[in-house]
């Protein structure tokens, strides 16, 4: 137990390689952290997805590679069946992504290795939709500004209220936080911390925030909170500057790591 009354607790992850390598559960002994869309039609549609289909917002964590926005929407890895042992997928015109997950008593760690032609640009985000209440907040150390992407990109001071993950107010905001490698979501007596790095290329690490407080989609909006660690400093590969993209290295590989840990207030 720390001096402030928080204790680290085990965190368990469950993935579905058959359906895009999606994370379907991230839980502690007393809560599930991942939001899931309970609409039966959405659940059925996600199970039937094939490459080229429109994105299905089923929740959990989708692996978005080689883009988040643009075409194909949310990338080309989430819609493909992955191989097992190791968990991996071939993404056309990009390369082969291998994901290794290790768990310990105090953390879950993911290691991503993308192999392909040297110099190939890409973006990769762990598109995590979290199940958090209206009082939840996002804590990011040493960040001064954020780029709001909609409707027109604009830079503004962090946090400008974007750290508050509720209550629902009918808005939907997508924002990019550059040079970010750590974030914590605090929801009452529970906290989920994320830390990520790309050895030799940490300047490419960013966080994409999807703060949908009942403002999307038009006609039938719902609440979904995306906290998305990523490599790259853009959301749409097709219009991104090369300097804002991650790239496969001279050795034909790009490696990045993501660590997640959970705490509870005793």
C-alpha positions in Angstrom: 0.0 0.0 0.0 1.3 3.5 -0.8 1.1 6.5 1.5 -2.0 7.8 -0.3 -4.0 4.6 0.3 -3.7 3.1 -3.2 -2.7 -0.5 -3.8 -1.6 -2.2 -7.0 -3.8 -5.1 -8.0 -3.6 -7.9 -10.6 -4.9 -7.1 -14.1 -6.0 -9.8 -16.5 -6.3 -9.5 -20.3 -8.3 -11.6 -22.7 -7.9 -11.3 -26.5 -9.7 -12.8 -29.5 -7.2 -13.4 -32.3 -9.9 -14.9 -34.6 -11.6 -11.5 -34.7 -8.8 -9.0 -35.4 -6.7 -9.6 -32.3 -9.3 -7.6 -30.3 -9.0 -7.3 -26.6 -12.3 -8.4 -25.2 -11.6 -8.0 -21.4 -9.2 -6.1 -19.2 -10.2 -6.6 -15.6 -9.2 -6.6 -12.0 -10.8 -8.6 -9.2 -13.6 -6.1 -8.8 -14.2 -4.4 -12.2 -14.0 -4.7 -16.0 -12.2 -1.7 -17.6 -13.3 -2.2 -21.2 -16.6 -0.9 -22.6 -18.6 -3.2 -24.8 -21.4 -2.3 -27.1 -24.4 -4.4 -26.0 -26.5 -3.9 -29.1 -27.1 -7.4 -30.4 -26.9 -6.2 -34.0 -23.5 -4.7 -33.4 -22.2 -7.9 -31.7 -23.4 -10.0 -34.6 -21.9 -7.6 -37.1 -18.5 -7.6 -35.4 -18.4 -11.4 -35.4 -19.0 -11.4 -39.2 -16.5 -8.8 -40.2 -14.2 -9.4 -43.2 -11.5 -7.2 -44.6 -13.0 -4.2 -46.4 -16.0 -4.0 -44.2 -16.9 -0.7 -42.5 -15.8 -0.3 -38.9 -18.0 -1.9 -36.3 -17.9 -0.1 -32.9 -18.1 -3.1 -30.7 -15.9 -1.8 -27.9 -13.0 -3.4 -26.2 -9.6 -2.6 -27.8 -9.1 -2.8 -31.5 -5.6 -2.8 -33.0 -5.6 0.1 -35.5 -2.9 -0.3 -38.1 -1.7 1.3 -40.4 -4.1 4.2 -39.8 -6.8 5.2 -37.3 -8.9 7.5 -39.5 -9.1 7.5 -43.2 -9.3 4.4 -45.4 -9.7 1.7 -44.3 -11.4 3.2 -41.3 -9.6 2.1 -38.1 -6.9 0.4 -40.3 -6.6 -3.0 -41.9 -5.6 -5.2 -38.9 -8.8 -5.2 -36.9 -10.9 -6.9 -39.6 -8.5 -9.8 -40.2 -8.2 -13.2 -38.6 -4.9 -13.4 -36.7 -2.6 -16.4 -36.4 -1.8 -17.9 -33.0 1.5 -18.6 -31.2 2.6 -16.0 -31.8 -0.5 -13.7 -32.2 0.2 -12.1 -35.6 -1.4 -10.7 -38.7 -0.3 -9.8 -42.2 -1.4 -6.3 -43.2 -1.2 -5.7 -47.0 1.3 -3.1 -48.2 2.6 -2.7 -44.6 4.0 -5.9 -43.1 3.5 -8.5 -40.5 2.6 -7.5 -36.9 3.5 -9.8 -34.1 2.0 -9.1 -30.6 3.4 -10.7 -27.5 1.6 -10.4 -24.1 3.2 -11.1 -20.7 1.5 -10.8 -17.4 2.8 -10.4 -13.9 1.3 -9.7 -10.5 1.4 -5.9 -11.0 1.1 -5.4 -14.8 0.3 -6.5 -18.3 2.8 -5.8 -21.0 2.4 -5.9 -24.7 5.3 -5.9 -27.2 4.6 -5.1 -30.8 7.0 -5.9 -33.7 6.1 -4.8 -37.2 8.3 -6.3 -39.9 8.3 -5.1 -43.5 10.1 -2.9 -46.0 12.4 -0.4 -44.4 11.0 3.1 -44.5 7.3 2.1 -44.7 5.3 4.7 -42.8 2.4 3.8 -40.6 0.3 4.7 -37.5 -0.6 2.2 -34.9 -3.0 2.8 -32.0 -4.4 0.5 -29.3 -8.0 1.8 -29.7 -9.1 1.2 -26.1 -12.7 2.1 -25.2 -13.1 2.2 -21.5 -16.1 1.7 -19.3 -15.9 4.7 -16.9 -18.4 6.8 -15.0 -19.2 10.5 -15.4 -16.8 11.5 -12.6 -13.8 9.8 -14.2 -10.8 11.9 -15.3 -7.7 11.6 -17.4 -4.4 12.4 -15.8 -1.4 13.1 -18.0 1.9 14.4 -16.7 4.0 17.2 -18.3 1.6 17.9 -21.2 0.9 21.6 -22.2 -1.1 21.4 -25.3 -3.6 19.2 -27.3 -4.6 19.2 -31.0 -8.4 19.0 -31.3 -9.1 17.3 -34.7 -12.7 18.1 -35.3 -14.2 19.9 -37.1 -11.0 21.7 -38.0 -7.6 21.0 -36.4 -6.7 23.5 -33.7 -4.2 23.6 -30.9 -5.2 24.6 -27.5 -3.9 24.3 -23.9 -4.2 21.0 -22.1 -6.6 20.2 -20.6 -9.2 22.8 -21.5 -11.7 20.5 -19.7 -10.9 17.5 -21.9 -9.5 15.6 -18.9 -13.1 15.3 -17.6 -14.7 12.1 -19.0 -18.2 13.1 -18.1 -21.0 13.8 -17.4 -22.6 13.3 -20.8 -23.2 16.7 -22.5 -24.0 15.7 -26.1 -20.5 16.5 -27.4 -18.0 14.3 -29.2 -14.4 15.3 -29.4 -11.3 13.6 -30.9 -8.0 15.0 -29.8 -4.4 14.2 -30.3 -1.9 14.6 -27.5 1.6 14.6 -28.9 4.8 13.5 -27.1 2.7 11.6 -24.6 4.0 8.3 -23.1 2.0 8.0 -19.9 -1.6 8.4 -18.9 -3.8 7.4 -16.0 -7.6 7.1 -15.9 -9.0 7.6 -12.4 -12.6 6.4 -11.8 -13.6 6.7 -8.2 -11.5 4.2 -6.2 -10.0 2.6 -9.3 -7.2 3.7 -11.5 -5.8 2.3 -14.8 -2.3 3.5 -15.8 -0.8 3.1 -19.2 2.8 3.7 -20.2 4.3 3.1 -23.7 7.6 3.5 -25.5 9.2 3.0 -28.9 12.9 2.5 -28.2 14.9 5.0 -30.2 11.7 6.7 -31.4 10.0 7.9 -28.3 9.3 11.2 -29.9 6.7 9.5 -32.0 4.6 8.3 -29.0 1.2 10.0 -28.7 -2.2 9.6 -27.2 -5.5 9.8 -29.1 -8.5 10.8 -27.0 -12.0 10.0 -28.1 -14.4 11.8 -25.8 -17.8 10.8 -27.0 -20.3 12.1 -24.3 -23.4 11.1 -26.2 -22.5 13.3 -29.2 -22.0 10.5 -31.9 -23.3 9.1 -34.1 -26.0 11.4 -35.3 -29.5 10.1 -34.7 -28.5 7.4 -32.2 -25.7 8.7 -30.0 -24.2 6.8 -27.1 -21.3 7.2 -24.7 -17.8 5.9 -25.5 -14.5 6.9 -24.1 -11.4 6.1 -26.1 -8.0 6.3 -24.5 -5.6 5.2 -27.3 -1.8 4.9 -26.8 -0.1 5.1 -30.2 3.0 5.5 -32.2 2.8 8.4 -34.7 1.6 11.9 -34.3 -1.4 11.9 -36.7 -4.7 10.1 -37.1 -5.0 9.7 -40.9 -2.0 8.1 -42.6 -3.2 9.4 -46.1 -2.8 13.1 -45.2 -0.1 12.9 -42.5 3.3 14.4 -42.8 6.0 11.7 -43.1 7.7 13.3 -40.0 4.5 12.5 -38.0 4.4 8.9 -39.0 6.2 5.9 -37.4 8.4 4.1 -39.9 9.8 0.6 -40.2 13.5 0.8 -39.5 16.5 0.0 -41.6 16.6 -3.5 -40.1 13.1 -4.1 -41.4 11.4 -3.8 -38.0 9.7 -1.4 -35.7 9.2 -2.2 -32.0 7.0 -0.6 -29.4 5.8 -1.6 -26.0 2.7 -0.9 -23.9 2.4 -1.5 -20.1 -0.9 -1.4 -18.2 -1.3 -1.5 -14.4 -4.3 -1.1 -12.1 -4.7 0.3 -8.6 -7.5 0.4 -6.1 -8.0 2.7 -3.1 -8.1 0.5 -0.1 
